[in-house]
Amino acid sequence: MELRGRYKTLIEEVAKRKPLTIVEIGTHAGNSAIAMIDEARQHNPKGVFYYGFDIFEMADKGHKAFMQKEFNGKKPVTLGEVKKRLRSHGIKHELFVGKSESMLKKFSPNRFIDFVFIDGGHSIETIESDWNYIKYLMDKNTVVIFDDYYENRDDFGCKKLIDALEKTYRYDVQKLDPIEKIEKNDIVLRLVKVTKI
């Protein structure tokens, strides 16, 4: 599967950083996990470790209001399906099931985190919560990529958070190309890269 648009940019950022450990908030079916790991392995043939967070099949179990709040229209996948898929690609991993706020609160990795992709819930509250946990795992070598920077919306997505981070002067914030337009939702979005200064 050939990656295009912002997902191609995501993999280019993995190639630049050459991470040994990747965290993804919003694993879903594992597509971006596999693409990121495949790229990272080209630079680290001895192995790359992946931590993934998602609600998986919880989305089918009475969480309709939560899914609407998070602007998530993806079809749910099961934890078992994703584990099987990651194993079939030989990916060393640990997956966490549940809302990212409660899962990240308990997250205590035993290795340095050098690359993070935040693409879970789309509500302002959830993205801010994800960031508030992830920022404590960063050092100056950690790269954090946010999806869902909406150029034309600030009522959901990471725009408010990113615009505020730009004013702190504690982080280097780079809005990445390309800018994509999703016609059916009338949104214009891109990825954003954040590192510590």
Secondary structure, 3 states (H helix, E strand, C coil): CCCCHHHHHHHHHHHHHCCCEEEEECCCCCHHHHHHHHHHHHHCCCCCEEEEEECHHHHHCCCHHHHHHCCCCCCCCCHHHHHHHHHHCCCEEEEEECCHHHHHHHCCCCCCCCEEEECCCCCHHHHHHHHHHHHHHCCCCCEEEEEEEECCCCCCCCHHHHHHHHCCCCEEEEECCCCEEEHHHCEEEEEEEEEEC
